[in-house]
Structures are given as C-alpha cells and as structure tokens.
Amino acid sequence: MRILLLLIFLLSSSTNISAQYSNPNVQWSYSTKKIAPDQFDLVVTAKVGAGYHLYSQFIVIPEGGTGPISTSFAFIKSKNYSLVGKVKESGNRKEAVEPLFDDITLIWFEEEAIFTQRVKLKAPDVTVKGVVSFMTCNDRSCDPPSDQEFEFKLTGTPVIDTVKALSPDPVESLQTASSSTD
C-alpha cells in the first residue's frame, strides 16, 4: 500500500516543468515615443545591477576567440509594421581591452543601457513582439545567456490611411462638379 501511495505521489508531482533562467542582474522596462502619426520609437531600457556589465550589440569576436554574448534583438515579423533602420544603443557605455576574453576590445554598459528601434505602422492597431538576448558579467563570473520577451501595443495612423482621408472621393467630386454646372 505504501509503495502504491508513493508511486501515486511521485507521478502526480512530476509534472513537466521547464524553467528558463531569469537573470537577476538586469531589470527591463519598455516605453514608446510617437515620432509621426505612423512612426514610433520603441524604447527598451535595461537597469544593470551594481558591478555587472551588459554587453553591446556591436562586439566583434575574432574567429576562434572567446567572448561574451552580445545583446541582440529579434522582432517577430508582421505585415502590420516595418522596422526603420537598426536598433540604436545609448547609456553608460564603456570600452576596454578585456584580458579575461583573450584581450579583445569589448563594449559594455554599466548601470543603464537604452535600446531604441523605430517602427513604421502599416495598420492602425499594431502589436510588436520580440525577444532581447543578452548576457551579464562581473569581475569574477558571467551569468548564463538570457532571453527576455517584450511586447508593444501601438495605435497610429498609417500614411495610406492619411492619404485616403485627404483624397476626395471621386464619385463625390463628380457629383459636386455636375451639380455646380446646373
């Protein structure tokens, strides 16, 4: 009887749990800035824990060399928006030769990093989803690479809609023109 109870307990408690590492050394926040009726800047801000580095998107690791994982952004494609340019970065940027990683020049951020991607809307209501992949290190060790999902909900006026709204209706124009000649 005990074995049966133990077996039932083990089977019921062995659910398929898949945990993803959540990096405690970076806190992410998200905001938008409307640039035009159909364009927004998506702003992703990383608050980096004291003593840690968040690596730039622009690290070049020589072939055969070792180094940290650079920050990267992947946006889920959609017919409702397009990316304008590439992700820009700013913040408390540092650059130095790193002996720990085969004396390559590394670029990283301390305290805060701000990443900005401009998007152009092709529909009035748009959701932009994606993932930022990143890695943090301090003077002694590095955290495992991490992924952070993000989502922006945008409402704007695509240029096509603006042009349609400004263009007169051809049927209405013909009716107005014919009634003015009567």
Backbone bond lengths (Angstrom), bond angles and torsions (degrees), N, CA, C in turn:
res aa  C-N    CA-C-N  psi(-1)  N-CA   C-N-CA  omega(-1)  CA-C   N-CA-C  phi
1 M - - - 1.449 - - 1.528 110.81 -
2 R 1.353 116.98 -43.24 1.463 120.32 179.23 1.523 111.36 -62.30
3 I 1.295 116.02 -39.52 1.461 119.44 -179.83 1.524 109.89 -64.92
4 L 1.321 116.60 -41.12 1.462 120.57 178.23 1.532 110.58 -62.83
5 L 1.325 118.41 -44.06 1.463 122.15 177.73 1.530 110.78 -63.77
6 L 1.331 116.74 -41.92 1.463 120.76 178.60 1.524 110.44 -63.59
7 L 1.324 116.72 -42.22 1.456 121.12 178.74 1.529 111.04 -63.89
8 I 1.321 117.89 -42.93 1.463 121.55 177.78 1.526 110.03 -62.90
9 F 1.326 117.12 -43.81 1.465 121.07 179.08 1.524 111.30 -61.19
10 L 1.332 116.95 -46.39 1.462 120.54 -178.83 1.524 111.62 -64.26
11 L 1.318 116.94 -41.79 1.462 119.83 179.52 1.519 111.87 -67.29
12 S 1.315 117.59 -38.28 1.459 119.49 -178.73 1.519 112.23 -75.37
13 S 1.308 118.32 -25.32 1.471 120.17 -178.55 1.521 112.61 -96.00
14 S 1.306 118.09 -3.17 1.464 119.69 -178.18 1.519 111.20 -98.48
15 T 1.317 116.09 51.89 1.461 119.56 177.20 1.517 109.27 -69.61
16 N 1.281 114.96 157.24 1.460 120.82 -178.75 1.524 109.33 -77.39
17 I 1.313 116.17 100.16 1.458 121.58 -179.61 1.523 108.14 -108.58
18 S 1.319 115.42 123.28 1.460 118.68 176.23 1.523 107.26 -118.77
19 A 1.307 115.48 110.74 1.465 120.60 -178.55 1.518 109.33 -100.34
20 Q 1.303 114.98 135.14 1.457 120.65 175.82 1.522 107.52 -100.81
21 Y 1.317 116.03 140.68 1.458 119.98 179.99 1.523 109.46 -64.53
22 S 1.311 116.14 128.96 1.458 121.57 177.00 1.527 107.23 -110.31
23 N 1.319 115.91 109.31 1.454 121.33 -176.03 1.524 110.40 -65.80
24 P 1.350 117.63 116.73 1.465 120.33 -178.02 1.527 113.44 -79.07
25 N 1.317 117.77 -5.08 1.467 121.00 -173.49 1.523 114.14 -96.91
26 V 1.344 116.36 3.24 1.463 121.12 176.16 1.529 108.41 -137.40
27 Q 1.315 115.92 130.16 1.466 122.11 173.80 1.525 107.31 -111.70
28 W 1.316 116.90 124.31 1.455 122.26 -176.31 1.522 110.85 -99.97
29 S 1.333 116.56 141.49 1.465 121.57 171.81 1.522 108.10 -136.72
30 Y 1.334 115.33 158.51 1.461 121.13 -171.32 1.522 109.91 -135.56
31 S 1.332 116.01 140.53 1.461 121.37 175.97 1.523 108.43 -151.59
32 T 1.330 115.31 169.97 1.464 120.54 177.89 1.516 109.18 -130.94
33 K 1.311 114.81 155.82 1.462 121.27 174.55 1.525 106.75 -133.85
34 K 1.331 116.44 121.94 1.458 120.65 -179.88 1.526 108.44 -78.00
35 I 1.330 117.02 123.48 1.460 123.35 -177.23 1.530 110.29 -99.00
36 A 1.313 116.07 -37.56 1.467 123.78 -179.58 1.526 106.24 -152.81
37 P 1.331 118.25 171.40 1.473 118.68 179.81 1.530 113.50 -54.93
38 D 1.339 116.11 -28.35 1.465 119.66 -177.40 1.522 113.54 -116.83
39 Q 1.338 118.53 11.13 1.470 120.23 -177.59 1.524 111.23 -134.11
40 F 1.330 113.87 138.80 1.457 121.50 178.87 1.521 109.20 -133.43
41 D 1.335 116.26 148.35 1.453 121.78 166.02 1.522 106.63 -96.16
42 L 1.328 116.17 125.82 1.452 122.19 173.01 1.522 106.19 -91.76
43 V 1.315 117.48 122.10 1.464 121.79 -174.58 1.529 108.44 -113.59
44 V 1.327 115.29 120.74 1.459 122.48 179.46 1.522 106.58 -115.17
45 T 1.330 116.18 117.79 1.462 121.03 -176.91 1.517 109.66 -111.87
46 A 1.333 115.48 131.88 1.455 121.65 177.47 1.520 108.69 -112.05
47 K 1.323 116.29 121.60 1.466 122.04 171.89 1.520 105.66 -94.79
48 V 1.335 115.67 116.34 1.461 121.52 -172.87 1.528 108.70 -99.06
49 G 1.331 116.05 132.58 1.457 121.82 -178.99 1.527 112.27 -60.91
50 A 1.325 115.69 152.49 1.471 122.49 -178.63 1.530 110.46 -56.37
51 G 1.331 115.16 131.22 1.458 121.35 178.25 1.520 114.58 84.80
52 Y 1.327 117.80 -4.03 1.467 121.00 -178.79 1.518 111.22 -105.23
53 H 1.332 115.11 155.90 1.465 123.53 176.50 1.514 108.79 -117.56
54 L 1.319 115.84 138.64 1.463 122.80 170.13 1.522 105.64 -109.94
55 Y 1.305 117.99 124.93 1.458 121.13 -170.47 1.525 112.89 -82.41
56 S 1.305 114.78 147.56 1.461 124.52 -179.11 1.529 110.88 -67.09
57 Q 1.323 114.94 164.30 1.463 121.44 172.58 1.523 111.06 -74.52
58 F 1.319 116.71 -17.04 1.461 121.65 -167.32 1.522 113.57 -107.88
59 I 1.315 117.06 36.91 1.467 121.31 176.18 1.524 108.07 -86.65
60 V 1.305 115.91 133.58 1.464 120.84 177.82 1.527 107.30 -113.51
61 I 1.314 116.21 114.84 1.462 122.14 178.17 1.524 107.52 -96.03
62 P 1.343 117.40 122.96 1.465 118.65 178.71 1.534 111.03 -61.83
63 E 1.317 115.65 150.56 1.457 120.06 179.52 1.520 109.89 -56.05
64 G 1.316 115.99 129.21 1.459 121.56 -179.01 1.524 112.95 83.91
65 G 1.321 118.10 -6.09 1.461 121.73 -179.76 1.521 111.34 -86.43
66 T 1.307 114.56 171.35 1.459 120.07 176.67 1.523 108.68 -119.52
67 G 1.304 114.73 153.60 1.453 118.67 179.26 1.509 110.39 -175.78
68 P 1.316 116.03 177.61 1.455 119.83 -179.76 1.532 111.34 -74.54
69 I 1.311 115.15 166.50 1.459 121.65 175.64 1.523 107.12 -81.25
70 S 1.322 116.60 125.36 1.465 119.51 178.84 1.532 109.50 -76.62
71 T 1.316 115.69 154.70 1.464 120.98 176.98 1.526 108.33 -68.30
72 S 1.316 116.92 138.39 1.466 120.25 177.68 1.526 109.56 -144.69
73 F 1.321 114.79 153.51 1.456 122.15 179.78 1.516 109.67 -119.99
74 A 1.321 116.17 135.64 1.461 122.53 174.14 1.520 107.20 -124.74
75 F 1.323 116.33 121.76 1.458 122.25 179.42 1.520 109.02 -103.83
76 I 1.330 116.31 135.80 1.457 120.51 176.96 1.524 107.59 -72.55
77 K 1.324 115.85 125.20 1.467 120.55 -177.12 1.526 110.75 -65.84
78 S 1.332 114.05 146.35 1.459 120.91 178.57 1.517 109.07 -153.17
79 K 1.320 116.41 147.43 1.462 120.47 175.68 1.523 110.71 -76.44
80 N 1.334 117.89 -8.15 1.460 122.16 -175.71 1.525 114.85 -87.88
81 Y 1.325 117.33 -7.45 1.468 120.26 177.75 1.518 109.51 -155.95
82 S 1.327 115.25 163.57 1.467 120.41 172.19 1.520 108.15 -133.81
83 L 1.319 115.19 149.90 1.464 121.18 175.80 1.519 108.38 -80.02
84 V 1.315 116.44 139.14 1.457 121.90 177.29 1.528 106.63 -110.48
85 G 1.323 117.03 108.10 1.458 120.66 -177.94 1.522 111.72 73.47
86 K 1.324 114.51 -161.15 1.466 121.59 -177.91 1.516 109.60 -111.48
87 V 1.327 115.73 168.57 1.462 121.34 177.62 1.529 108.67 -66.09
88 K 1.333 115.97 127.20 1.470 121.82 176.54 1.514 108.23 -98.13
89 E 1.331 115.94 152.00 1.455 119.34 179.68 1.525 110.89 -130.47
90 S 1.328 115.31 147.54 1.460 121.72 177.49 1.528 107.51 -152.44
91 G 1.295 116.11 173.35 1.461 120.30 179.39 1.515 110.59 132.50
92 N 1.320 115.41 -157.72 1.461 121.96 -178.10 1.532 108.90 -82.47
93 R 1.332 114.92 78.99 1.469 123.79 -171.86 1.526 111.28 -87.20
94 K 1.319 115.58 136.43 1.464 122.75 177.12 1.525 108.40 -128.11
95 E 1.315 115.50 151.68 1.469 120.67 177.02 1.516 108.05 -143.38
96 A 1.344 116.07 131.68 1.467 119.87 -179.75 1.527 109.64 -163.78
97 V 1.319 114.55 161.14 1.464 121.36 173.07 1.523 106.67 -77.17
98 E 1.329 115.83 132.51 1.461 120.87 -175.55 1.528 110.90 -113.66
99 P 1.348 117.51 108.41 1.468 120.55 179.91 1.533 113.22 -62.15
100 L 1.324 116.66 -31.20 1.456 120.63 -179.63 1.523 111.54 -61.56
101 F 1.332 117.33 -29.71 1.460 122.52 -178.99 1.532 110.48 -114.96
102 D 1.305 117.59 60.38 1.471 123.89 172.51 1.533 113.61 55.55
103 D 1.327 117.41 33.63 1.472 122.71 176.40 1.530 113.55 57.86
104 I 1.318 117.33 34.58 1.463 119.01 174.38 1.535 108.80 -88.39
105 T 1.306 115.23 154.13 1.458 120.09 177.21 1.520 108.44 -80.20
106 L 1.326 115.15 122.91 1.456 120.86 -179.39 1.525 110.38 -112.33
107 I 1.309 115.22 151.22 1.459 122.42 174.78 1.525 105.96 -121.05
108 W 1.332 116.13 130.16 1.451 120.14 -179.51 1.523 110.53 -146.92
109 F 1.306 114.65 171.36 1.459 121.82 177.91 1.515 109.05 -119.92
110 E 1.323 115.21 140.47 1.455 122.11 172.06 1.523 107.83 -114.90
111 E 1.287 117.03 145.90 1.467 125.43 177.20 1.531 113.51 68.97
112 E 1.346 118.15 -56.76 1.461 119.66 -176.82 1.518 111.47 -149.76
113 A 1.328 114.46 139.26 1.463 121.82 172.41 1.519 107.47 -131.53
114 I 1.334 116.11 138.15 1.459 121.18 180.00 1.525 107.70 -122.16
115 F 1.327 115.50 125.41 1.459 122.43 179.86 1.527 107.97 -115.80
116 T 1.330 116.83 132.48 1.455 121.38 -175.67 1.522 110.53 -129.49
117 Q 1.324 115.97 127.94 1.459 122.45 176.61 1.522 108.50 -125.53
118 R 1.318 117.18 124.73 1.463 121.07 176.40 1.520 109.17 -87.01
119 V 1.342 115.61 139.57 1.456 121.48 176.77 1.524 109.07 -128.62
120 K 1.338 115.15 150.66 1.461 122.19 177.13 1.524 107.60 -115.93
121 L 1.322 115.89 125.59 1.456 120.89 -177.82 1.521 111.60 -79.24
122 K 1.333 114.93 142.56 1.455 121.89 174.24 1.524 110.44 -118.71
123 A 1.327 116.29 3.39 1.465 123.76 177.41 1.527 106.96 -146.30
124 P 1.323 117.86 158.26 1.467 120.11 -176.73 1.534 114.35 -67.65
125 D 1.328 117.30 -39.02 1.467 121.72 -179.89 1.527 108.21 -118.92
126 V 1.328 115.52 120.48 1.459 120.51 -172.36 1.521 109.62 -132.65
127 T 1.324 115.57 140.63 1.463 121.42 170.57 1.524 107.43 -115.26
128 V 1.327 115.42 124.96 1.463 121.84 177.43 1.523 106.73 -107.98
129 K 1.330 115.43 120.21 1.463 121.25 -179.97 1.523 109.43 -119.22
130 G 1.325 114.87 154.53 1.448 118.95 176.77 1.511 111.66 -177.23
131 V 1.330 113.48 -168.87 1.464 121.53 -178.19 1.520 108.60 -139.49
132 V 1.325 115.82 135.88 1.458 120.56 169.56 1.531 106.82 -104.90
133 S 1.328 115.83 127.35 1.467 122.28 177.26 1.516 107.31 -105.70
134 F 1.340 116.52 139.06 1.461 119.16 -173.74 1.525 111.54 -158.93
135 M 1.314 114.62 172.75 1.458 121.63 178.40 1.520 108.04 -148.52
136 T 1.315 116.83 144.01 1.463 121.17 175.52 1.522 109.37 -123.09
137 C 1.328 114.56 149.58 1.461 121.43 176.04 1.526 108.60 -139.26
138 N 1.321 115.61 157.16 1.456 120.64 167.76 1.528 107.04 -121.51
139 D 1.313 118.39 -164.43 1.471 120.96 -176.70 1.520 113.46 -69.57
140 R 1.329 118.22 -16.18 1.459 121.10 -175.01 1.525 114.21 -111.91
141 S 1.330 117.29 -31.84 1.466 118.44 -174.04 1.522 110.97 -157.98
142 C 1.321 114.22 170.46 1.468 121.34 178.00 1.520 109.14 -119.43
143 D 1.323 115.29 145.68 1.458 120.80 173.32 1.523 108.22 -80.59
144 P 1.323 117.01 157.39 1.467 119.05 175.69 1.534 110.32 -62.06
145 P 1.315 117.06 151.09 1.474 119.03 174.86 1.533 109.81 -55.95
146 S 1.327 115.92 144.84 1.464 121.69 -176.02 1.518 110.84 -131.87
147 D 1.316 115.91 156.01 1.463 123.45 174.81 1.524 108.30 -121.53
148 Q 1.319 116.40 138.20 1.457 122.21 176.62 1.526 108.17 -127.80
149 E 1.322 117.22 117.65 1.460 120.83 178.90 1.525 109.58 -77.89
150 F 1.329 115.86 151.22 1.458 120.46 176.29 1.519 109.54 -141.34
151 E 1.341 114.66 161.11 1.456 121.22 179.45 1.523 108.95 -151.70
152 F 1.319 116.36 131.37 1.458 122.94 176.41 1.521 108.31 -120.42
153 K 1.324 117.59 132.76 1.470 122.42 174.52 1.524 106.89 -108.14
154 L 1.329 116.02 120.33 1.460 122.30 -174.78 1.525 110.71 -120.97
155 T 1.322 115.12 143.37 1.459 121.13 173.75 1.519 107.68 -129.53
156 G 1.321 115.82 124.47 1.458 120.20 -178.58 1.513 110.39 -154.00
157 T 1.309 114.60 -168.88 1.458 121.20 179.64 1.520 108.44 -121.65
158 P 1.328 117.42 104.18 1.460 119.05 177.64 1.526 110.38 -60.09
159 V 1.323 117.25 149.69 1.459 122.47 -177.45 1.518 111.18 -56.91
160 I 1.303 118.95 -38.85 1.468 122.02 179.84 1.523 109.89 -57.50
161 D 1.351 117.03 -44.20 1.462 120.32 178.46 1.519 111.13 -64.55
162 T 1.328 116.98 -37.89 1.460 120.93 179.75 1.521 109.74 -64.73
163 V 1.327 117.28 -43.58 1.468 121.28 179.70 1.523 109.46 -63.86
164 K 1.327 117.97 -43.24 1.462 120.88 178.14 1.522 110.26 -59.78
165 A 1.315 117.58 -42.29 1.462 121.15 -178.14 1.521 111.31 -66.67
166 L 1.320 117.51 -32.67 1.456 120.85 -178.54 1.520 113.10 -84.22
167 S 1.339 117.41 -24.76 1.468 121.15 -178.70 1.516 109.77 -78.21
168 P 1.314 117.33 134.66 1.468 118.62 177.60 1.522 109.91 -69.89
169 D 1.292 114.92 151.05 1.458 121.71 175.88 1.528 107.59 -71.27
170 P 1.366 119.18 122.10 1.464 120.76 -176.49 1.523 112.60 -58.57
171 V 1.315 118.98 -37.40 1.465 121.33 -179.77 1.520 109.47 -67.26
172 E 1.324 116.21 -44.18 1.461 120.31 179.07 1.523 110.63 -63.84
173 S 1.327 117.41 -39.01 1.465 121.54 178.93 1.517 110.87 -62.78
174 L 1.354 116.65 -41.08 1.466 120.30 179.21 1.528 111.11 -66.25
175 Q 1.347 115.77 -40.31 1.449 118.72 179.49 1.515 111.08 -66.63
176 T 1.323 117.26 -40.79 1.454 121.05 179.23 1.520 110.40 -65.11
177 A 1.329 117.10 -41.66 1.461 121.32 -179.20 1.515 110.42 -66.32
178 S 1.349 118.45 -41.59 1.476 120.78 -178.94 1.519 111.00 -70.87
179 S 1.307 118.81 -34.25 1.463 119.83 179.76 1.518 111.84 -74.13
180 S 1.315 117.67 -24.81 1.487 119.35 179.03 1.527 111.05 -79.59
181 T 1.356 117.94 -17.63 1.472 120.22 178.75 1.519 112.17 -90.04
182 D 1.320 118.45 -6.19 1.464 121.98 -178.74 1.497 112.34 -72.48
